[in-house]
């Protein structure tokens, strides 16, 4: 059993480069102790991918789990099981970026429905995204709850 994020394919693939560029900025601004433990999708010391058509990375060695991969031409619902390993911070921030740039809707095990819907487990990713990207309108838990609702309406 693991901790998983689920996401729909890009709705605006024409904006993929902006999404990829923002993910690269997020990666470059990670705390050193997290950044040094993020590598290729293979979970090794290779480089994460932030290309015009794909974003992909994983933790390294024991800090890897399942790769986070979004491609501009994806057509299916996808998921990334991170088991709450440190690279989850970048996964959540990149999912927020995906929603902002390419219209990707997502849900996560990070949402808690008892007694009301919240997403406290996603708050570090929200805070990191807001700190690095500085969006005009900061992302909030309420924003992610709306994205989650739309995700479940689409599947």
KEROTI-874111 format. One line per field, with one value per residue (C-alpha): residue in one letter; chain; x, y, z. Coordinates in Angstrom, 2 decimals, padded with zeros to 5 digits. Example, Ala and Ser with C-alpha at 12.3 -4.5 7.8 and 13.67 -1.06 7.14 Angstrom:
// residues 2
code c(A|S)
unit c(A|A)
px c(012.30|013.67)
py c(-004.50|-001.06)
pz c(007.80|007.14)
// end
This chain:
// residues 155
code c(X|X|X|X|X|X|X|X|X|X|X|X|X|X|X|X|X|X|X|X|X|X|X|X|X|X|X|X|X|X|X|X|X|X|X|X|X|X|X|X|X|X|X|X|X|X|X|X|X|X|X|X|X|X|X|X|X|X|X|X|X|X|X|X|X|X|X|X|X|X|X|X|X|X|X|X|X|X|X|X|X|X|X|X|X|X|X|X|X|X|X|X|X|X|X|X|X|X|X|X|X|X|X|X|X|X|X|X|X|X|X|X|X|X|X|X|X|X|X|X|X|X|X|X|X|X|X|X|X|X|X|X|X|X|X|X|X|X|X|X|X|X|X|X|X|X|X|X|X|X|X|X|X|X|X)
unit c(A|A|A|A|A|A|A|A|A|A|A|A|A|A|A|A|A|A|A|A|A|A|A|A|A|A|A|A|A|A|A|A|A|A|A|A|A|A|A|A|A|A|A|A|A|A|A|A|A|A|A|A|A|A|A|A|A|A|A|A|A|A|A|A|A|A|A|A|A|A|A|A|A|A|A|A|A|A|A|A|A|A|A|A|A|A|A|A|A|A|A|A|A|A|A|A|A|A|A|A|A|A|A|A|A|A|A|A|A|A|A|A|A|A|A|A|A|A|A|A|A|A|A|A|A|A|A|A|A|A|A|A|A|A|A|A|A|A|A|A|A|A|A|A|A|A|A|A|A|A|A|A|A|A|A)
px c(000.00|001.26|000.53|-000.61|-001.45|-003.82|-003.99|-005.74|-003.89|-003.09|-006.11|-003.94|-000.86|000.05|001.21|003.44|006.72|005.58|004.63|007.96|009.91|008.05|008.72|012.43|012.37|010.63|013.28|016.12|014.66|014.17|015.89|019.34|018.57|015.62|017.15|020.22|017.91|015.94|017.06|015.80|012.55|014.60|015.22|018.95|021.37|020.48|018.98|015.29|013.62|012.09|011.61|009.14|007.13|007.85|008.44|009.75|011.69|011.87|013.68|017.09|017.80|015.97|014.23|012.63|009.25|007.31|008.30|006.34|005.83|003.58|003.84|002.29|000.47|-000.82|-004.37|-005.00|-005.50|-002.15|-000.77|002.40|002.81|005.43|004.92|005.48|009.17|010.93|010.39|006.65|007.20|008.18|005.40|002.73|004.24|004.44|000.83|-000.18|001.90|000.25|-003.16|-002.14|-000.52|-001.91|-005.25|-004.39|-006.89|-005.69|-006.66|-004.51|-004.39|-003.33|-006.99|-008.73|-012.53|-013.01|-014.70|-014.49|-012.44|-009.00|-005.62|-003.19|-000.78|-000.44|000.23|004.04|003.76|001.28|003.59|006.62|004.79|003.56|007.02|008.86|006.31|004.66|001.36|-000.90|-003.50|-001.79|-002.85|-004.85|-006.28|-009.71|-008.32|-007.01|-010.31|-012.09|-009.56|-010.18|-013.95|-013.54|-011.19|-013.83|-016.50|-014.34|-013.43)
py c(000.00|003.46|007.11|007.97|010.94|010.39|012.71|013.18|013.89|017.45|019.39|022.16|020.37|023.48|025.01|022.06|023.99|026.56|023.71|021.96|025.17|025.87|022.32|022.85|026.08|024.23|021.50|024.04|025.71|022.55|022.37|020.84|017.69|016.89|018.02|015.81|012.80|013.32|011.66|010.08|008.16|004.99|005.94|006.30|009.20|010.26|013.61|014.43|015.32|018.73|018.72|020.26|017.01|015.23|015.91|012.93|012.18|009.87|009.70|008.03|004.50|003.88|007.26|006.25|004.67|005.18|007.69|010.87|011.26|013.56|013.66|016.24|013.57|011.50|010.26|008.18|008.66|008.15|007.96|008.27|006.37|008.22|006.52|010.00|009.88|013.28|013.71|013.94|017.68|018.17|015.86|017.94|021.24|019.90|018.71|022.24|023.58|021.03|022.29|025.91|025.49|022.40|021.99|018.69|017.69|015.56|013.87|012.34|010.19|013.50|014.49|013.64|013.43|013.03|015.10|017.44|017.46|018.94|018.31|018.99|016.38|018.47|021.73|021.51|021.24|024.13|026.28|025.37|026.16|029.53|030.45|029.65|030.61|033.51|033.27|036.36|034.36|031.98|028.34|027.18|023.93|025.14|025.49|021.91|020.64|022.18|020.51|017.17|017.54|018.24|015.24|012.88|014.41|013.58|009.98)
pz c(000.00|-000.76|-000.96|-004.49|-006.72|-009.67|-012.66|-015.98|-019.24|-020.31|-021.55|-023.04|-024.43|-026.42|-023.10|-022.21|-022.56|-019.97|-017.65|-018.14|-017.63|-014.39|-013.13|-013.83|-011.81|-008.97|-009.11|-009.10|-005.99|-003.92|-000.55|-001.09|000.95|-001.34|-004.64|-004.20|-003.90|-007.12|-010.32|-013.50|-013.85|-013.30|-009.66|-010.22|-010.16|-013.71|-014.46|-014.18|-017.48|-018.09|-021.85|-024.31|-024.38|-021.08|-017.40|-015.46|-012.29|-009.29|-006.00|-005.97|-004.67|-001.35|-001.71|-005.02|-005.47|-008.71|-011.34|-011.86|-015.63|-017.62|-021.40|-023.68|-025.70|-022.76|-023.26|-020.14|-016.42|-014.75|-011.23|-009.21|-005.96|-003.88|-000.51|000.99|000.09|-000.15|-003.91|-003.15|-002.50|-006.14|-007.38|-005.64|-006.83|-010.41|-010.27|-009.27|-012.18|-014.48|-013.48|-013.95|-017.38|-019.11|-017.36|-015.68|-013.00|-010.10|-006.87|-004.18|-001.10|000.48|000.77|004.04|004.17|007.93|009.27|006.22|003.07|003.59|002.08|004.88|003.52|000.35|002.22|002.01|-001.81|-001.88|000.23|-001.87|-005.13|-003.82|-002.48|-005.72|-008.39|-006.55|-008.48|-008.58|-006.71|-004.27|-004.42|-001.40|-000.13|-001.29|-004.83|-004.76|-003.34|-006.38|-008.71|-006.97|-007.38|-011.11|-011.40|-010.01|-012.25|-015.31|-014.51)
// end
